Amino acid sequence: MTDTIPSASTDSALPPEQIVSENTETTENALVIAQNGAAVLLDSLSANEFAVEIDGERATGIFSISGFSPFKLDIKPSFTKAVQEPFRIGKAVQRDPALGFNRWLRETLAAQDDIDHPLRRLSILAVDDGVVIRRWDIDDAWISGVQYSDFDSAKSDLVTETFTIMYKTVRESWGEGAEDAQNENGNGHNGIEVARG
């Protein structure tokens, strides 16, 4: 979201941050930049406002997502192809065996090195002030590895598990209401959508 803020005349003694505070409300995630003599408020996402869904169910205990690259091309002289690189989800080790990630992990461990991996649909939701503004739907995701944090009797840290996730495709949708995109139009998307994979 970008709001242009009226600037004072060029001979004004007011710095841009005072112009912003007099003419608009700001949030802690707002950035102010000067553009063509006007101050522009850029509303940026905060890295700690996100959610993960597994088969449409909101997952709990998610600490981090790392290495997520929904678009990357492998460019060679004779061809160009999309590359789906693995990414990692760090989460708390939770007791309830019925939770989505625990069920998925149990199925994966039972399958071992079988070529038919237990597949899931994951969704990563970017949230801004409680509103989902961007959504990545990851189809045919499978667990290629899991790693646990150190067990250490000298520490009281939570034990975490990090899943390495492979996948077939990613679809990305933008705009307010992306949270409801899964429930609309049969294909699960409204607004702007880009399919990759």
GROMACS elastic network, one bead per residue, 0.5 to 0.9 nm:
[ bonds ]
;  ai    aj funct       b0    kb
    1    41     6  0.84684   500
    1    42     6  0.64936   500
    1    43     6  0.55390   500
    1    44     6  0.79746   500
    2    40     6  0.71495   500
    2    41     6  0.58615   500
    2    42     6  0.50015   500
    2    43     6  0.63605   500
    3    40     6  0.61386   500
    3    41     6  0.53345   500
    3    42     6  0.68996   500
    3    43     6  0.84526   500
    4     7     6  0.89011   500
    4    38     6  0.73196   500
    4    39     6  0.66566   500
    4    41     6  0.63105   500
    4    42     6  0.88169   500
    5    19     6  0.78101   500
    5    20     6  0.67532   500
    5    23     6  0.69256   500
    5    24     6  0.74899   500
    5    38     6  0.65607   500
    5    39     6  0.55360   500
    5    40     6  0.56731   500
    5    41     6  0.69947   500
    6    19     6  0.78056   500
    6    20     6  0.85108   500
    6    23     6  0.76159   500
    6    38     6  0.62293   500
    6    39     6  0.70098   500
    6    40     6  0.85830   500
    7    10     6  0.82035   500
    7    12     6  0.89336   500
    7    16     6  0.76172   500
    7    19     6  0.66162   500
    7    20     6  0.85817   500
    7    37     6  0.68604   500
    7    39     6  0.60640   500
    8    11     6  0.78384   500
    8    12     6  0.56956   500
    8    13     6  0.84933   500
    8    14     6  0.72966   500
    8    16     6  0.86078   500
    8    19     6  0.72323   500
    8    37     6  0.85853   500
    8    38     6  0.79090   500
    9    12     6  0.52733   500
    9    13     6  0.89496   500
    9    37     6  0.84176   500
   10    13     6  0.85160   500
   10    37     6  0.71438   500
   11    14     6  0.89374   500
   12    15     6  0.80900   500
   14    17     6  0.80921   500
   14    18     6  0.61293   500
   14    19     6  0.65933   500
   15    18     6  0.55915   500
   15    19     6  0.66287   500
   15    20     6  0.89716   500
   16    20     6  0.61818   500
   16    21     6  0.86743   500
   16    32     6  0.76119   500
   16    33     6  0.80136   500
   16    34     6  0.74331   500
   16    38     6  0.81692   500
   16    39     6  0.59147   500
   17    20     6  0.50802   500
   17    21     6  0.62336   500
   17    22     6  0.87047   500
   17    32     6  0.72597   500
   17    39     6  0.82825   500
   18    21     6  0.50630   500
   18    22     6  0.61683   500
   18    23     6  0.86202   500
   19    22     6  0.52920   500
   19    23     6  0.62028   500
   19    24     6  0.83994   500
   19    39     6  0.76815   500
   20    23     6  0.53153   500
   20    24     6  0.56444   500
   20    25     6  0.76402   500
   20    26     6  0.77472   500
   20    32     6  0.78945   500
   20    39     6  0.72725   500
   20    40     6  0.84902   500
   20    41     6  0.78381   500
   21    24     6  0.58184   500
   21    25     6  0.66112   500
   21    26     6  0.73023   500
   22    25     6  0.82557   500
   24    41     6  0.89377   500
   26    29     6  0.80724   500
   26    30     6  0.61282   500
   26    31     6  0.87469   500
   26    41     6  0.81409   500
   26    43     6  0.87027   500
   27    30     6  0.53909   500
   27    31     6  0.89002   500
   27    43     6  0.79822   500
   28    31     6  0.85136   500
   29    42     6  0.85048   500
   29    43     6  0.60895   500
   29    44     6  0.55113   500
   29    45     6  0.66613   500
   29    46     6  0.64831   500
   30    41     6  0.64216   500
   30    42     6  0.56129   500
   30    44     6  0.59598   500
   30    45     6  0.87797   500
   31    40     6  0.81181   500
   31    41     6  0.57432   500
   31    42     6  0.50411   500
   31    43     6  0.63573   500
   31    44     6  0.71100   500
   32    39     6  0.63732   500
   32    40     6  0.55951   500
   32    42     6  0.62402   500
   32    43     6  0.88588   500
   33    38     6  0.83042   500
   33    39     6  0.56291   500
   33    40     6  0.53902   500
   33    41     6  0.67729   500
   33    42     6  0.77594   500
   34    37     6  0.62146   500
   34    38     6  0.56270   500
   34    40     6  0.61546   500
   35    38     6  0.52597   500
   35    39     6  0.61003   500
   35    40     6  0.65772   500
   36    39     6  0.82729   500
   43   128     6  0.89889   500
   44   128     6  0.83510   500
   45    48     6  0.86518   500
   45    49     6  0.75487   500
   45   126     6  0.76940   500
   45   127     6  0.74469   500
   45   128     6  0.61458   500
   46    49     6  0.56937   500
   46    50     6  0.85173   500
   46   126     6  0.87541   500
   46   127     6  0.81714   500
   46   128     6  0.73646   500
   47    50     6  0.72763   500
   47   126     6  0.85513   500
   48    63     6  0.87907   500
   48    64     6  0.84545   500
   48   127     6  0.88577   500
   49   125     6  0.85901   500
   49   126     6  0.64136   500
   49   127     6  0.52002   500
   49   128     6  0.66523   500
   49   129     6  0.82009   500
   49   130     6  0.81776   500
   50   124     6  0.71579   500
   50   125     6  0.54046   500
   50   127     6  0.52930   500
   50   128     6  0.84481   500
   50   132     6  0.84021   500
   51    58     6  0.72727   500
   51    59     6  0.74358   500
   51    60     6  0.84364   500
   51    62     6  0.76552   500
   51   123     6  0.81360   500
   51   124     6  0.59459   500
   51   125     6  0.50632   500
   51   126     6  0.68388   500
   51   127     6  0.75667   500
   52    57     6  0.84109   500
   52    58     6  0.60267   500
   52    59     6  0.56275   500
   52    60     6  0.80212   500
   52    62     6  0.73768   500
   52   122     6  0.70314   500
   52   123     6  0.55847   500
   52   125     6  0.61799   500
   53    56     6  0.54169   500
   53    57     6  0.50861   500
   53    59     6  0.53285   500
   53    60     6  0.88861   500
   53   100     6  0.88707   500
   53   121     6  0.81064   500
   53   122     6  0.55626   500
   53   124     6  0.66058   500
   53   125     6  0.80260   500
   54    57     6  0.52564   500
   54    58     6  0.65222   500
   54    59     6  0.65163   500
   54   100     6  0.63432   500
   54   101     6  0.74568   500
   54   120     6  0.67268   500
   54   121     6  0.58853   500
   54   123     6  0.65617   500
   55    58     6  0.85030   500
   55   100     6  0.80526   500
   55   120     6  0.61278   500
   55   122     6  0.61543   500
   55   123     6  0.79913   500
   56   121     6  0.76574   500
   56   122     6  0.76503   500
   56   123     6  0.76083   500
   56   182     6  0.81423   500
   57   100     6  0.75266   500
   58   100     6  0.87714   500
   58   123     6  0.89872   500
   59    62     6  0.69760   500
   59    99     6  0.78465   500
   59   100     6  0.70139   500
   59   101     6  0.76691   500
   60    91     6  0.82722   500
   60    92     6  0.84524   500
   60    99     6  0.86363   500
   61    90     6  0.87666   500
   61    91     6  0.54341   500
   61    92     6  0.51209   500
   61    93     6  0.79389   500
   61    94     6  0.76906   500
   62    65     6  0.81923   500
   62    89     6  0.73416   500
   62    90     6  0.61645   500
   62    92     6  0.64923   500
   63    89     6  0.76706   500
   63    90     6  0.54090   500
   63    91     6  0.50102   500
   63    92     6  0.71499   500
   63   160     6  0.86585   500
   64    88     6  0.80016   500
   64    89     6  0.57418   500
   64    91     6  0.68583   500
   64   162     6  0.89452   500
   65    68     6  0.69139   500
   65    87     6  0.73903   500
   65    88     6  0.56524   500
   65    90     6  0.62656   500
   65   124     6  0.89076   500
   66    69     6  0.89450   500
   66    87     6  0.59570   500
   66    88     6  0.51695   500
   66    89     6  0.65371   500
   66    90     6  0.80869   500
   67    85     6  0.82478   500
   67    86     6  0.73013   500
   67    88     6  0.63257   500
   68    85     6  0.78489   500
   68    86     6  0.73617   500
   68    88     6  0.73264   500
   69    72     6  0.68063   500
   69    84     6  0.77347   500
   69    85     6  0.69267   500
   69    86     6  0.83141   500
   69    87     6  0.75477   500
   70    83     6  0.88308   500
   70    84     6  0.72551   500
   70    85     6  0.82795   500
   70   136     6  0.81014   500
   70   138     6  0.89546   500
   70   169     6  0.85568   500
   70   170     6  0.62902   500
   70   171     6  0.83949   500
   70   172     6  0.83793   500
   70   196     6  0.72904   500
   70   197     6  0.85539   500
   71    82     6  0.72196   500
   71    83     6  0.74023   500
   71    84     6  0.76342   500
   71   170     6  0.84309   500
   71   196     6  0.67927   500
   71   197     6  0.81885   500
   72    81     6  0.85780   500
   72    82     6  0.58707   500
   72    83     6  0.55340   500
   72    84     6  0.72876   500
   72    85     6  0.82620   500
   73    80     6  0.66282   500
   73    81     6  0.56558   500
   73    83     6  0.57094   500
   73    84     6  0.89490   500
   74    79     6  0.83119   500
   74    80     6  0.56715   500
   74    81     6  0.53647   500
   74    82     6  0.61683   500
   74    83     6  0.62712   500
   75    78     6  0.82919   500
   75    79     6  0.63833   500
   75    81     6  0.67036   500
   75    82     6  0.87522   500
   76    79     6  0.52251   500
   76    80     6  0.58907   500
   76    81     6  0.85728   500
   77    80     6  0.79881   500
   81   197     6  0.89200   500
   82   196     6  0.75424   500
   82   197     6  0.60123   500
   83   197     6  0.72600   500
   84   166     6  0.74437   500
   84   167     6  0.68149   500
   84   168     6  0.70795   500
   84   169     6  0.75233   500
   84   170     6  0.87174   500
   84   196     6  0.89591   500
   84   197     6  0.68639   500
   85   165     6  0.87609   500
   85   166     6  0.69858   500
   85   167     6  0.82137   500
   86   144     6  0.85380   500
   86   164     6  0.63838   500
   86   165     6  0.53229   500
   86   167     6  0.74400   500
   87   163     6  0.82503   500
   87   164     6  0.57303   500
   87   165     6  0.53917   500
   87   166     6  0.70293   500
   88   162     6  0.63177   500
   88   163     6  0.54415   500
   88   165     6  0.59675   500
   89   161     6  0.82435   500
   89   162     6  0.55073   500
   89   163     6  0.52330   500
   89   164     6  0.67246   500
   89   165     6  0.76014   500
   90   160     6  0.66913   500
   90   161     6  0.57939   500
   90   163     6  0.64594   500
   90   164     6  0.89744   500
   91    94     6  0.86165   500
   91   159     6  0.87695   500
   91   160     6  0.55143   500
   91   161     6  0.55304   500
   91   162     6  0.63468   500
   91   163     6  0.82373   500
   92   158     6  0.70152   500
   92   159     6  0.63581   500
   92   161     6  0.62271   500
   92   162     6  0.87595   500
   93   102     6  0.87969   500
   93   148     6  0.87237   500
   93   158     6  0.79692   500
   93   159     6  0.60290   500
   93   160     6  0.54155   500
   93   161     6  0.60099   500
   94    97     6  0.79900   500
   94    99     6  0.82052   500
   94   102     6  0.77940   500
   95    98     6  0.89118   500
   95    99     6  0.86227   500
   95   102     6  0.84991   500
   96    99     6  0.58542   500
   96   102     6  0.75146   500
   97   100     6  0.82917   500
   97   101     6  0.87163   500
   97   102     6  0.54895   500
   97   103     6  0.62877   500
   97   106     6  0.86257   500
   98   101     6  0.84828   500
   98   102     6  0.66029   500
   98   103     6  0.60098   500
   99   102     6  0.53301   500
   99   103     6  0.61712   500
   99   104     6  0.86414   500
  100   103     6  0.52787   500
  100   104     6  0.61859   500
  100   105     6  0.86369   500
  101   104     6  0.50140   500
  101   105     6  0.60369   500
  101   106     6  0.85827   500
  102   105     6  0.51054   500
  102   106     6  0.61742   500
  102   107     6  0.86489   500
  103   106     6  0.52154   500
  103   107     6  0.62628   500
  103   108     6  0.86246   500
  104   107     6  0.52009   500
  104   108     6  0.61301   500
  104   109     6  0.86667   500
  104   118     6  0.70080   500
  104   119     6  0.81571   500
  104   120     6  0.78755   500
  104   142     6  0.87095   500
  104   143     6  0.82428   500
  105   109     6  0.61071   500
  105   110     6  0.85361   500
  105   118     6  0.88228   500
  105   143     6  0.75648   500
  105   146     6  0.86218   500
  106   109     6  0.51745   500
  106   110     6  0.61782   500
  106   111     6  0.86736   500
  107   110     6  0.50879   500
  107   111     6  0.62160   500
  107   112     6  0.87085   500
  107   117     6  0.85579   500
  107   118     6  0.63532   500
  108   111     6  0.51039   500
  108   112     6  0.62108   500
  108   113     6  0.87995   500
  108   117     6  0.66228   500
  108   118     6  0.58747   500
  108   119     6  0.89566   500
  108   142     6  0.81919   500
  108   143     6  0.69402   500
  108   144     6  0.87095   500
  109   112     6  0.51069   500
  109   113     6  0.86837   500
  111   114     6  0.54269   500
  111   115     6  0.84373   500
  111   116     6  0.76885   500
  111   117     6  0.67681   500
  111   118     6  0.75972   500
  112   115     6  0.88255   500
  112   117     6  0.83718   500
  113   116     6  0.84397   500
  113   117     6  0.81373   500
  114   117     6  0.65396   500
  116   119     6  0.84725   500
  117   141     6  0.89617   500
  117   142     6  0.62499   500
  117   143     6  0.78400   500
  117   144     6  0.89148   500
  118   140     6  0.87180   500
  118   141     6  0.83040   500
  118   142     6  0.62078   500
  118   143     6  0.79766   500
  119   139     6  0.82686   500
  119   140     6  0.51495   500
  119   141     6  0.53211   500
  119   142     6  0.50760   500
  119   143     6  0.82083   500
  119   167     6  0.86887   500
  120   138     6  0.84168   500
  120   139     6  0.69057   500
  120   140     6  0.55496   500
  120   141     6  0.51469   500
  120   142     6  0.65429   500
  121   137     6  0.70218   500
  121   138     6  0.56506   500
  121   140     6  0.58741   500
  121   141     6  0.59977   500
  121   142     6  0.89230   500
  122   136     6  0.81816   500
  122   137     6  0.59353   500
  122   138     6  0.50062   500
  122   139     6  0.66889   500
  122   140     6  0.83278   500
  122   141     6  0.68129   500
  123   135     6  0.67520   500
  123   136     6  0.54493   500
  123   138     6  0.58716   500
  123   139     6  0.86436   500
  124   134     6  0.83750   500
  124   135     6  0.57847   500
  124   136     6  0.51546   500
  124   137     6  0.66505   500
  124   138     6  0.80235   500
  125   132     6  0.62517   500
  125   133     6  0.76278   500
  125   134     6  0.59814   500
  125   136     6  0.65673   500
  125   137     6  0.87177   500
  125   178     6  0.83329   500
  125   179     6  0.75456   500
  126   131     6  0.83896   500
  126   132     6  0.57414   500
  126   133     6  0.59757   500
  126   134     6  0.51356   500
  126   135     6  0.62812   500
  126   136     6  0.85768   500
  127   130     6  0.58219   500
  127   131     6  0.53035   500
  127   133     6  0.57947   500
  127   134     6  0.72354   500
  127   135     6  0.89887   500
  128   131     6  0.52404   500
  128   132     6  0.63851   500
  128   133     6  0.66186   500
  129   132     6  0.84730   500
  131   176     6  0.67393   500
  131   177     6  0.74590   500
  131   178     6  0.85447   500
  131   179     6  0.77867   500
  132   135     6  0.73597   500
  132   174     6  0.89255   500
  132   175     6  0.78525   500
  132   176     6  0.62109   500
  132   177     6  0.63903   500
  132   178     6  0.57126   500
  132   179     6  0.52758   500
  132   180     6  0.86720   500
  133   173     6  0.84252   500
  133   174     6  0.59512   500
  133   177     6  0.67561   500
  133   178     6  0.57513   500
  133   179     6  0.75450   500
  134   172     6  0.73019   500
  134   173     6  0.57943   500
  134   175     6  0.61520   500
  134   176     6  0.76832   500
  134   177     6  0.87297   500
  134   178     6  0.59818   500
  134   179     6  0.80703   500
  135   171     6  0.80899   500
  135   172     6  0.56340   500
  135   173     6  0.52624   500
  135   174     6  0.65730   500
  135   175     6  0.87949   500
  135   178     6  0.61050   500
  135   179     6  0.72975   500
  135   181     6  0.86491   500
  136   170     6  0.63639   500
  136   171     6  0.55916   500
  136   173     6  0.65920   500
  137   169     6  0.82286   500
  137   170     6  0.55540   500
  137   171     6  0.50969   500
  137   172     6  0.63548   500
  137   173     6  0.83566   500
  138   141     6  0.64183   500
  138   167     6  0.67295   500
  138   168     6  0.75146   500
  138   169     6  0.58645   500
  138   171     6  0.65610   500
  138   172     6  0.87862   500
  139   167     6  0.63259   500
  139   168     6  0.59113   500
  139   169     6  0.53229   500
  139   170     6  0.62710   500
  139   171     6  0.81205   500
  140   166     6  0.83090   500
  140   167     6  0.53804   500
  140   168     6  0.54229   500
  140   169     6  0.71920   500
  141   165     6  0.64362   500
  141   166     6  0.55770   500
  141   168     6  0.66215   500
  141   169     6  0.84018   500
  142   164     6  0.84610   500
  142   165     6  0.57013   500
  142   166     6  0.53734   500
  142   167     6  0.61458   500
  143   146     6  0.75027   500
  143   163     6  0.64999   500
  143   164     6  0.58254   500
  143   166     6  0.63512   500
  143   167     6  0.87940   500
  144   163     6  0.76421   500
  144   164     6  0.55641   500
  144   165     6  0.59084   500
  144   166     6  0.64438   500
  145   162     6  0.81735   500
  145   163     6  0.58938   500
  145   164     6  0.50501   500
  145   165     6  0.74594   500
  146   161     6  0.66075   500
  146   162     6  0.54658   500
  146   164     6  0.61328   500
  147   160     6  0.83683   500
  147   161     6  0.55660   500
  147   162     6  0.51339   500
  147   163     6  0.66855   500
  147   164     6  0.83387   500
  148   151     6  0.83711   500
  148   159     6  0.70665   500
  148   160     6  0.57171   500
  148   162     6  0.62966   500
  149   158     6  0.85765   500
  149   159     6  0.57632   500
  149   160     6  0.53326   500
  149   161     6  0.63757   500
  149   162     6  0.81104   500
  150   159     6  0.73476   500
  150   160     6  0.85410   500
  151   155     6  0.82963   500
  151   157     6  0.88487   500
  151   159     6  0.71166   500
  152   155     6  0.56196   500
  152   156     6  0.79979   500
  152   157     6  0.85568   500
  153   156     6  0.75238   500
  155   158     6  0.89403   500
  156   159     6  0.89164   500
  157   160     6  0.88715   500
  167   170     6  0.79774   500
  167   197     6  0.88828   500
  168   197     6  0.62357   500
  169   195     6  0.74643   500
  169   196     6  0.57069   500
  170   194     6  0.83901   500
  170   195     6  0.60607   500
  170   196     6  0.51463   500
  170   197     6  0.61304   500
  171   193     6  0.67965   500
  171   194     6  0.56332   500
  171   196     6  0.59309   500
  171   197     6  0.83664   500
  172   189     6  0.89853   500
  172   192     6  0.80619   500
  172   193     6  0.54202   500
  172   194     6  0.51632   500
  172   195     6  0.63778   500
  172   196     6  0.80751   500
  173   178     6  0.64942   500
  173   181     6  0.80936   500
  173   189     6  0.69084   500
  173   190     6  0.73423   500
  173   191     6  0.66229   500
  173   192     6  0.54067   500
  173   194     6  0.65634   500
  173   195     6  0.88771   500
  174   177     6  0.84035   500
  174   178     6  0.62027   500
  174   190     6  0.84162   500
  174   191     6  0.62688   500
  174   192     6  0.54922   500
  174   193     6  0.67460   500
  175   178     6  0.57972   500
  175   190     6  0.87464   500
  175   191     6  0.63852   500
  175   192     6  0.73590   500
  176   179     6  0.77629   500
  176   180     6  0.89745   500
  176   191     6  0.85664   500
  177   180     6  0.53319   500
  177   181     6  0.65195   500
  177   190     6  0.82422   500
  177   191     6  0.83849   500
  178   182     6  0.77572   500
  178   189     6  0.75401   500
  178   190     6  0.71998   500
  178   191     6  0.76173   500
  179   182     6  0.69094   500
  179   183     6  0.86043   500
  180   183     6  0.55645   500
  180   184     6  0.68737   500
  180   188     6  0.84249   500
  180   189     6  0.81393   500
  180   190     6  0.83857   500
  181   184     6  0.53909   500
  181   185     6  0.80264   500
  181   187     6  0.87852   500
  181   188     6  0.53492   500
  181   190     6  0.53346   500
  181   191     6  0.80534   500
  182   185     6  0.82643   500
  182   186     6  0.81251   500
  182   187     6  0.75237   500
  182   189     6  0.57093   500
  182   190     6  0.83025   500
  183   186     6  0.72112   500
  183   187     6  0.84425   500
  183   188     6  0.56661   500
  183   189     6  0.76605   500
  184   187     6  0.71925   500
  184   188     6  0.54087   500
  184   189     6  0.61216   500
  184   190     6  0.67709   500
  185   188     6  0.59506   500
  185   189     6  0.64533   500
  185   190     6  0.71156   500
  186   189     6  0.78207   500
  187   190     6  0.87626   500
  189   192     6  0.81948   500
  189   193     6  0.71337   500
  190   193     6  0.73128   500
